[in-house]
């Protein structure tokens, strides 16, 4: 009896993995002759041995649902008359949706609604129309909600996803699972260095470097830096690094007292009221003639704070930002800032995503979108 029980357990396990493969086929709306996950991918995805994964794929091959080619992989069968009866649990019910018309819906997930993300949404809608796709928009509330959004979209049969992630130190487990499933997903405005995944983002480092260099060429040597907390957000980290490197390359000392990271995030609803933190930062750095800000909201808050302190901008203090939100041109002293091209961001992301939807097996791609400096009246 022990031997019989021992043989049943692995049988049940590989049948369960076979069911999971059918779910992947359904969720991705794979078409005949499309590749399905390999033995190695299934083993990593579900935490089983390669032998168990192999048995699962062989089970599906025996039922005529997939076919296997040596050294090339496993592919969905060209069989068009549904799924034959088998010992798999409800296999016929799970596999029938494969024959449905392929979805033309693309999802965009953003972490918040702001001037910047609104421009991305508008550009994404335009790109979706160019590709004859419907755009589904999700605004994630937090990291957990982002994972739930991803799972529900995949379960609902979405063709592909463009994801602007929540601030994370590392790539989420849910995104990793989608990558292992070879599900079409493109990350925007963030980069995860620990995983190879398609991403399109602005060159924050170079944009910040060029803006700092711009201030240096204007004659400034006492250039401060202020930003919201980095919080493991790569865009903020790269902007800070660009500032530091520009100073070093021009033999300008980096002074810790001239660098300030806010303990309380800048509140866009109150940026015209002055900020005690920014007031203290400016007061403690009387030698500072220019300040590079990590984003436009911080820059606008710093601008209003300086004006409330009776400091003339740009005569006594030049202030620059990053992003070129709409409000930056409407402040009492129009803000010089770094412009991020959201149309090019969306276009590049959608072009890349559509390649993956068509099952391109090309190696992962990283696309950097260049920024430009917009000169207004806040720099002398």
SEKOLLUM-518323 format. One record per residue (C-alpha): residue in one letter; x, y, z. Coordinates in Angstrom, 3 decimals. Layout:
<pts>
+----+----------+----------+----------+
! aa !     east !    north !       up !
+----+----------+----------+----------+
!  A !        X !        Y !        Z !
...
+----+----------+----------+----------+
</pts>
This chain:
<pts>
+----+----------+----------+----------+
! aa !     east !    north !       up !
+----+----------+----------+----------+
!  X !    0.000 !    0.000 !    0.000 !
!  X !    2.858 !    2.405 !    0.774 !
!  X !    4.305 !    1.908 !   -2.685 !
!  X !    0.950 !    2.575 !   -4.314 !
!  X !    0.472 !    5.776 !   -2.317 !
!  X !    3.998 !    6.915 !   -3.143 !
!  X !    3.307 !    6.621 !   -6.858 !
!  X !   -0.008 !    8.476 !   -6.642 !
!  X !    1.388 !   11.670 !   -5.137 !
!  X !    3.719 !   12.595 !   -7.996 !
!  X !    0.990 !   11.630 !  -10.471 !
!  X !   -1.374 !   14.114 !   -8.827 !
!  X !    1.329 !   16.774 !   -8.772 !
!  X !    2.196 !   16.597 !  -12.469 !
!  X !   -1.519 !   16.555 !  -13.322 !
!  X !   -1.904 !   19.738 !  -11.280 !
!  X !    1.006 !   21.326 !  -13.148 !
!  X !   -0.612 !   20.273 !  -16.410 !
!  X !   -3.754 !   22.091 !  -15.265 !
!  X !   -1.658 !   25.166 !  -14.541 !
!  X !   -0.214 !   25.038 !  -18.056 !
!  X !   -3.755 !   25.017 !  -19.447 !
!  X !   -4.543 !   28.069 !  -17.307 !
!  X !   -1.477 !   29.858 !  -18.705 !
!  X !   -2.544 !   28.958 !  -22.250 !
!  X !   -6.016 !   30.346 !  -21.517 !
!  X !   -4.861 !   33.559 !  -19.804 !
!  X !   -2.392 !   34.361 !  -22.586 !
!  X !   -4.866 !   33.453 !  -25.340 !
!  X !   -2.180 !   31.437 !  -27.098 !
!  X !   -2.844 !   30.478 !  -30.693 !
!  X !   -1.921 !   27.201 !  -32.441 !
!  X !    1.862 !   26.742 !  -32.764 !
!  X !    2.635 !   29.415 !  -30.151 !
!  X !    5.311 !   28.350 !  -27.596 !
!  X !    4.178 !   27.332 !  -24.118 !
!  X !    6.364 !   27.619 !  -20.971 !
!  X !    9.333 !   25.258 !  -20.922 !
!  X !   10.148 !   22.600 !  -18.311 !
!  X !   12.623 !   24.933 !  -16.629 !
!  X !   10.197 !   27.863 !  -16.538 !
!  X !    7.430 !   25.722 !  -15.067 !
!  X !    9.801 !   24.337 !  -12.442 !
!  X !   10.773 !   27.865 !  -11.321 !
!  X !    7.246 !   29.221 !  -11.534 !
!  X !    5.577 !   26.499 !   -9.439 !
!  X !    8.511 !   25.314 !   -7.326 !
!  X !    8.562 !   21.742 !   -8.666 !
!  X !   11.236 !   19.546 !  -10.183 !
!  X !   12.031 !   19.583 !  -13.895 !
!  X !   10.909 !   15.931 !  -14.017 !
!  X !    7.458 !   16.901 !  -12.743 !
!  X !    7.265 !   19.670 !  -15.344 !
!  X !    8.371 !   17.237 !  -18.055 !
!  X !    5.686 !   14.727 !  -17.071 !
!  X !    3.067 !   17.508 !  -17.157 !
!  X !    4.030 !   18.560 !  -20.683 !
!  X !    4.182 !   14.929 !  -21.853 !
!  X !    0.676 !   14.415 !  -20.463 !
!  X !   -0.587 !   17.332 !  -22.522 !
!  X !    1.289 !   16.039 !  -25.574 !
!  X !   -0.341 !   12.591 !  -25.193 !
!  X !   -3.757 !   14.279 !  -25.256 !
!  X !   -2.862 !   16.157 !  -28.421 !
!  X !   -2.986 !   19.602 !  -26.766 !
!  X !    0.693 !   20.423 !  -27.350 !
!  X !    3.563 !   19.056 !  -29.397 !
!  X !    7.260 !   18.978 !  -28.519 !
!  X !   10.244 !   19.604 !  -30.787 !
!  X !   13.761 !   18.542 !  -29.706 !
!  X !   15.945 !   21.500 !  -28.680 !
!  X !   13.204 !   23.951 !  -29.674 !
!  X !   10.554 !   23.596 !  -27.001 !
!  X !    6.856 !   22.832 !  -26.559 !
!  X !    4.131 !   24.413 !  -28.690 !
!  X !    0.363 !   24.618 !  -28.646 !
!  X !   -1.214 !   22.063 !  -30.946 !
!  X !   -2.871 !   23.148 !  -34.162 !
!  X !   -5.917 !   21.090 !  -33.174 !
!  X !   -9.015 !   23.244 !  -33.735 !
!  X !  -11.856 !   21.007 !  -32.574 !
!  X !  -11.630 !   21.643 !  -28.842 !
!  X !   -9.923 !   19.543 !  -26.247 !
!  X !  -10.409 !   15.768 !  -26.189 !
!  X !  -11.616 !   14.095 !  -23.030 !
!  X !   -8.829 !   13.263 !  -20.636 !
!  X !   -8.064 !   12.483 !  -17.048 !
!  X !   -7.182 !   16.138 !  -16.423 !
!  X !   -9.531 !   17.932 !  -14.056 !
!  X !  -12.073 !   19.851 !  -16.197 !
!  X !   -9.481 !   20.189 !  -18.951 !
!  X !  -12.075 !   20.523 !  -21.641 !
!  X !  -13.596 !   23.524 !  -19.881 !
!  X !  -10.276 !   25.243 !  -19.337 !
!  X !   -8.936 !   24.794 !  -22.862 !
!  X !  -12.005 !   25.734 !  -24.911 !
!  X !  -11.502 !   29.521 !  -24.438 !
!  X !   -8.244 !   29.221 !  -26.391 !
!  X !  -10.314 !   29.105 !  -29.535 !
!  X !  -11.966 !   32.465 !  -28.786 !
!  X !  -10.995 !   35.594 !  -30.674 !
!  X !   -7.785 !   37.128 !  -29.390 !
!  X !   -8.276 !   40.126 !  -27.079 !
!  X !   -7.370 !   43.561 !  -28.418 !
!  X !   -7.210 !   45.124 !  -24.983 !
!  X !   -4.021 !   46.610 !  -23.534 !
!  X !   -3.820 !   47.732 !  -19.903 !
!  X !   -1.953 !   50.680 !  -18.431 !
!  X !   -1.310 !   50.684 !  -14.675 !
!  X !   -0.093 !   53.908 !  -13.026 !
!  X !    0.667 !   54.506 !   -9.312 !
!  X !   -1.189 !   57.826 !   -9.019 !
!  X !   -2.987 !   60.482 !  -11.009 !
!  X !   -0.932 !   63.621 !  -11.547 !
!  X !   -0.075 !   66.072 !  -14.297 !
!  X !    2.778 !   63.786 !  -15.403 !
!  X !    0.819 !   60.504 !  -15.360 !
!  X !   -2.159 !   62.220 !  -17.008 !
!  X !    0.097 !   63.088 !  -19.936 !
!  X !    1.263 !   59.468 !  -20.079 !
!  X !   -2.358 !   58.269 !  -20.069 !
!  X !   -3.322 !   60.631 !  -22.899 !
!  X !   -0.301 !   59.549 !  -24.951 !
!  X !   -1.013 !   55.861 !  -24.221 !
!  X !   -4.627 !   56.219 !  -25.369 !
!  X !   -3.405 !   57.725 !  -28.623 !
!  X !   -0.927 !   54.868 !  -29.148 !
!  X !   -3.556 !   52.234 !  -28.341 !
!  X !   -5.790 !   53.648 !  -31.067 !
!  X !   -2.908 !   53.536 !  -33.550 !
!  X !   -2.544 !   49.813 !  -32.813 !
!  X !   -6.343 !   49.253 !  -33.012 !
!  X !   -6.449 !   48.353 !  -29.306 !
!  X !   -8.696 !   49.364 !  -26.432 !
!  X !   -6.902 !   50.849 !  -23.427 !
!  X !   -7.840 !   49.685 !  -19.930 !
!  X !   -6.620 !   52.079 !  -17.196 !
!  X !   -5.865 !   51.036 !  -13.622 !
!  X !   -4.613 !   53.342 !  -10.850 !
!  X !   -2.935 !   51.201 !   -8.209 !
!  X !   -3.393 !   52.300 !   -4.592 !
!  X !   -0.319 !   50.593 !   -3.147 !
!  X !    2.079 !   47.715 !   -3.850 !
!  X !   -0.432 !   45.035 !   -2.854 !
!  X !   -3.158 !   46.593 !   -4.988 !
!  X !   -0.736 !   46.757 !   -7.919 !
!  X !   -0.242 !   42.973 !   -7.676 !
!  X !   -4.005 !   42.450 !   -7.511 !
!  X !   -4.503 !   44.632 !  -10.599 !
!  X !   -1.901 !   42.628 !  -12.521 !
!  X !   -3.473 !   39.288 !  -11.568 !
!  X !   -7.045 !   40.352 !  -12.385 !
!  X !   -6.029 !   41.773 !  -15.753 !
!  X !   -4.202 !   38.588 !  -16.729 !
!  X !   -7.089 !   36.424 !  -15.516 !
!  X !   -9.460 !   38.587 !  -17.543 !
!  X !   -7.605 !   37.844 !  -20.771 !
!  X !   -5.768 !   41.118 !  -21.347 !
!  X !   -3.339 !   40.989 !  -24.290 !
!  X !   -0.525 !   42.923 !  -22.641 !
!  X !    0.294 !   45.373 !  -19.854 !
!  X !    2.256 !   48.625 !  -19.613 !
!  X !    3.180 !   49.077 !  -15.949 !
!  X !    4.319 !   52.246 !  -14.172 !
!  X !    5.215 !   50.549 !  -10.864 !
!  X !    4.778 !   51.708 !   -7.323 !
!  X !    8.032 !   52.734 !   -5.648 !
!  X !    9.806 !   49.449 !   -4.950 !
!  X !   13.324 !   48.436 !   -4.010 !
!  X !   13.087 !   45.318 !   -6.177 !
!  X !   10.792 !   43.869 !   -8.815 !
!  X !    7.571 !   42.415 !   -7.365 !
!  X !    6.954 !   38.649 !   -7.278 !
!  X !    3.884 !   39.130 !   -9.464 !
!  X !    5.899 !   40.829 !  -12.213 !
!  X !    8.508 !   38.056 !  -11.992 !
!  X !    5.785 !   35.430 !  -12.431 !
!  X !    4.473 !   37.193 !  -15.537 !
!  X !    7.986 !   37.345 !  -16.950 !
!  X !    8.448 !   33.598 !  -16.388 !
!  X !    5.132 !   33.012 !  -18.144 !
!  X !    6.458 !   35.153 !  -21.040 !
!  X !    3.393 !   37.341 !  -20.627 !
!  X !    3.718 !   40.619 !  -22.591 !
!  X !    4.579 !   43.328 !  -20.042 !
!  X !    6.644 !   46.513 !  -20.352 !
!  X !    7.814 !   48.578 !  -17.373 !
!  X !    7.858 !   52.368 !  -17.788 !
!  X !    9.599 !   55.149 !  -15.841 !
!  X !   11.357 !   52.642 !  -13.580 !
!  X !   14.159 !   50.140 !  -14.039 !
!  X !   14.769 !   46.977 !  -12.018 !
!  X !   18.471 !   46.192 !  -12.209 !
!  X !   18.137 !   42.722 !  -10.667 !
!  X !   15.878 !   41.286 !  -13.385 !
!  X !   16.038 !   41.333 !  -17.173 !
!  X !   12.685 !   42.693 !  -18.301 !
!  X !   11.482 !   45.041 !  -21.026 !
!  X !   11.453 !   48.663 !  -19.854 !
!  X !   11.178 !   52.166 !  -21.274 !
!  X !   12.209 !   55.089 !  -19.119 !
!  X !   13.519 !   58.616 !  -19.291 !
!  X !   17.239 !   59.117 !  -18.847 !
!  X !   16.904 !   60.754 !  -15.424 !
!  X !   20.636 !   60.606 !  -14.780 !
!  X !   21.615 !   62.450 !  -17.955 !
!  X !   18.753 !   64.937 !  -17.599 !
!  X !   19.900 !   65.899 !  -14.114 !
!  X !   23.550 !   65.944 !  -15.174 !
!  X !   22.796 !   68.306 !  -18.052 !
!  X !   20.696 !   70.611 !  -15.881 !
!  X !   23.462 !   70.848 !  -13.260 !
!  X !   25.965 !   71.502 !  -16.038 !
!  X !   23.619 !   74.207 !  -17.366 !
!  X !   23.740 !   75.954 !  -13.955 !
!  X !   27.537 !   75.656 !  -13.868 !
!  X !   27.801 !   77.205 !  -17.324 !
!  X !   25.651 !   80.081 !  -16.053 !
!  X !   28.422 !   80.766 !  -13.541 !
!  X !   27.039 !   79.037 !  -10.438 !
!  X !   29.422 !   77.187 !   -8.123 !
!  X !   27.350 !   76.958 !   -4.939 !
!  X !   24.618 !   74.649 !   -6.227 !
!  X !   22.376 !   72.884 !   -3.720 !
!  X !   20.127 !   69.880 !   -4.199 !
!  X !   16.734 !   69.172 !   -2.631 !
!  X !   14.271 !   66.356 !   -3.230 !
!  X !   11.642 !   64.167 !   -1.678 !
!  X !   13.154 !   61.101 !    0.007 !
!  X !   14.728 !   58.704 !   -2.499 !
!  X !   12.658 !   55.776 !   -1.129 !
!  X !   14.374 !   53.287 !   -3.471 !
!  X !   12.761 !   54.997 !   -6.476 !
!  X !   15.271 !   54.656 !   -9.303 !
!  X !   14.247 !   57.885 !  -11.051 !
!  X !   14.974 !   59.923 !   -7.904 !
!  X !   18.220 !   58.067 !   -7.272 !
!  X !   19.456 !   58.663 !  -10.816 !
!  X !   18.605 !   62.366 !  -10.715 !
!  X !   20.610 !   62.735 !   -7.517 !
!  X !   23.525 !   60.788 !   -9.006 !
!  X !   23.478 !   63.004 !  -12.120 !
!  X !   23.766 !   66.110 !   -9.932 !
!  X !   26.694 !   64.659 !   -7.940 !
!  X !   28.581 !   63.522 !  -11.051 !
!  X !   28.204 !   66.890 !  -12.774 !
!  X !   29.760 !   68.649 !   -9.764 !
!  X !   32.627 !   66.150 !   -9.634 !
!  X !   33.304 !   66.416 !  -13.366 !
!  X !   33.612 !   70.201 !  -13.021 !
!  X !   35.837 !   70.041 !   -9.920 !
!  X !   33.162 !   71.552 !   -7.675 !
!  X !   33.152 !   70.209 !   -4.095 !
!  X !   30.080 !   68.236 !   -2.998 !
!  X !   28.852 !   69.758 !    0.272 !
!  X !   26.612 !   67.677 !    2.497 !
!  X !   25.000 !   70.764 !    4.048 !
!  X !   23.857 !   71.827 !    0.564 !
!  X !   21.954 !   68.564 !    0.021 !
!  X !   18.505 !   68.139 !    1.549 !
!  X !   16.023 !   65.247 !    1.357 !
!  X !   12.607 !   66.092 !    2.727 !
!  X !   11.324 !   64.112 !    5.693 !
!  X !    7.730 !   64.859 !    4.655 !
!  X !    6.844 !   64.469 !    0.948 !
!  X !    5.946 !   67.642 !   -0.899 !
!  X !    2.165 !   68.098 !   -0.933 !
!  X !    1.097 !   69.313 !   -4.413 !
!  X !   -2.068 !   70.823 !   -2.913 !
!  X !   -0.068 !   73.212 !   -0.713 !
!  X !    3.039 !   74.026 !   -2.736 !
!  X !    2.131 !   77.727 !   -2.884 !
!  X !    2.027 !   78.102 !    0.901 !
!  X !    5.729 !   77.883 !    1.709 !
!  X !    7.435 !   74.930 !    3.363 !
!  X !    9.165 !   75.075 !    6.783 !
!  X !   11.648 !   72.371 !    5.717 !
!  X !   12.611 !   74.265 !    2.580 !
!  X !   12.806 !   77.523 !    4.520 !
!  X !   15.265 !   75.945 !    6.961 !
!  X !   17.302 !   74.486 !    4.082 !
!  X !   17.577 !   77.876 !    2.356 !
!  X !   18.290 !   79.705 !    5.623 !
!  X !   21.120 !   77.319 !    6.538 !
!  X !   22.797 !   77.767 !    3.122 !
!  X !   23.189 !   81.539 !    2.612 !
!  X !   26.110 !   80.908 !    0.210 !
!  X !   23.872 !   78.939 !   -2.168 !
!  X !   23.190 !   80.746 !   -5.457 !
!  X !   21.274 !   77.967 !   -7.218 !
!  X !   19.329 !   74.880 !   -6.224 !
!  X !   18.561 !   71.810 !   -8.305 !
!  X !   15.241 !   70.227 !   -7.276 !
!  X !   14.382 !   66.542 !   -7.722 !
!  X !   11.012 !   67.321 !   -9.314 !
!  X !    8.822 !   70.274 !  -10.246 !
!  X !    6.589 !   70.051 !   -7.182 !
!  X !    9.600 !   70.413 !   -4.888 !
!  X !   10.955 !   73.198 !   -7.124 !
!  X !    7.679 !   75.147 !   -7.051 !
!  X !    7.427 !   74.726 !   -3.270 !
!  X !   11.018 !   75.961 !   -2.933 !
!  X !   10.243 !   78.915 !   -5.221 !
!  X !    7.238 !   80.052 !   -3.180 !
!  X !    9.182 !   79.536 !    0.053 !
!  X !   12.078 !   81.692 !   -1.183 !
!  X !    9.699 !   84.460 !   -2.261 !
!  X !    7.975 !   84.393 !    1.144 !
!  X !   11.426 !   84.748 !    2.755 !
!  X !   12.034 !   87.879 !    0.693 !
!  X !   14.679 !   86.186 !   -1.463 !
!  X !   14.601 !   87.374 !   -5.047 !
!  X !   14.362 !   84.631 !   -7.684 !
!  X !   16.488 !   84.423 !   -9.785 !
!  X !   18.534 !   87.478 !   -8.696 !
!  X !   19.657 !   85.932 !   -5.397 !
!  X !   18.681 !   82.292 !   -5.898 !
!  X !   18.177 !   80.378 !   -9.139 !
!  X !   15.791 !   77.409 !   -8.911 !
!  X !   15.309 !   74.561 !  -11.416 !
!  X !   13.045 !   71.514 !  -11.469 !
!  X !   12.488 !   68.231 !  -13.284 !
!  X !    9.473 !   66.950 !  -15.315 !
!  X !    7.966 !   70.161 !  -16.787 !
!  X !    4.488 !   69.789 !  -15.315 !
!  X !    1.908 !   72.283 !  -16.572 !
!  X !    2.074 !   74.369 !  -13.391 !
!  X !    5.804 !   75.019 !  -13.837 !
!  X !    5.080 !   77.612 !  -16.544 !
!  X !    2.388 !   79.350 !  -14.467 !
!  X !    4.278 !   80.198 !  -11.269 !
!  X !    5.103 !   83.853 !  -10.388 !
!  X !    8.592 !   83.196 !  -11.786 !
!  X !    8.136 !   80.634 !  -14.618 !
!  X !   10.299 !   77.612 !  -13.810 !
!  X !   13.286 !   76.408 !  -15.807 !
!  X !   13.041 !   72.622 !  -15.759 !
!  X !   13.836 !   69.311 !  -17.448 !
!  X !   11.137 !   68.163 !  -19.860 !
!  X !   10.188 !   64.476 !  -20.081 !
!  X !    8.685 !   63.514 !  -23.438 !
!  X !    5.621 !   61.436 !  -22.489 !
!  X !    4.542 !   60.946 !  -26.115 !
!  X !    7.820 !   59.279 !  -27.010 !
!  X !    7.667 !   57.245 !  -23.787 !
!  X !    4.211 !   55.901 !  -24.649 !
!  X !    5.069 !   55.309 !  -28.301 !
!  X !    8.205 !   53.324 !  -27.467 !
!  X !    6.409 !   51.328 !  -24.760 !
!  X !    3.506 !   50.367 !  -27.020 !
!  X !    5.714 !   49.472 !  -29.973 !
!  X !    7.761 !   47.206 !  -27.705 !
!  X !    4.674 !   45.692 !  -26.091 !
!  X !    3.072 !   44.887 !  -29.456 !
!  X !    6.236 !   42.999 !  -30.448 !
!  X !    5.775 !   40.841 !  -27.341 !
!  X !    2.055 !   40.387 !  -27.982 !
!  X !    3.060 !   38.957 !  -31.356 !
!  X !    5.365 !   36.568 !  -29.442 !
!  X !    8.685 !   38.098 !  -30.363 !
!  X !   11.409 !   36.040 !  -28.652 !
!  X !   13.975 !   38.823 !  -28.965 !
!  X !   16.130 !   39.406 !  -25.887 !
!  X !   14.744 !   41.882 !  -23.341 !
!  X !   15.017 !   45.510 !  -24.408 !
!  X !   15.752 !   48.664 !  -22.402 !
!  X !   14.915 !   51.971 !  -24.075 !
!  X !   16.102 !   55.300 !  -22.657 !
!  X !   14.126 !   58.394 !  -23.668 !
!  X !   16.213 !   61.568 !  -23.753 !
!  X !   15.135 !   64.697 !  -21.897 !
!  X !   15.488 !   68.385 !  -22.798 !
!  X !   15.985 !   71.580 !  -20.802 !
!  X !   13.174 !   74.144 !  -20.939 !
!  X !   14.522 !   77.620 !  -20.188 !
!  X !   12.160 !   80.076 !  -18.494 !
!  X !   12.768 !   82.830 !  -15.945 !
!  X !   13.986 !   81.112 !  -12.741 !
!  X !   17.710 !   81.081 !  -13.567 !
!  X !   20.097 !   83.985 !  -13.730 !
+----+----------+----------+----------+
</pts>
